[in-house]
């Protein structure tokens, strides 16, 4: 005749300890995987700032000049209208992306410039000169 665990409290206790140990192992493994799979703050992609001025052929500002910023991964274009002193600023740009940037003022365009993801500077300054 075969004995069952209902008649032996020791077997119940051993089974409960084994189950608890197994559950604890799964929880610890899950925490370990979560810790190595989640990037730390230092491993996350940093943000670049791109700023500068839109100027005429000399050094006079061109307020109202439009600066175009094209993400080379997605081809999405953002724009910024230069302030009274000709300034523009794009902040919080992913540093792991290449960008093409150019300016336009009253139908005249500047030369386009490429901002490379390999450039490690986090603050990039690009001034545009447009002949009126």
Order of alpha helices (4+ residues) and beta strands (2+ residues): alpha-beta-beta-beta-beta-beta-beta-beta-beta-beta
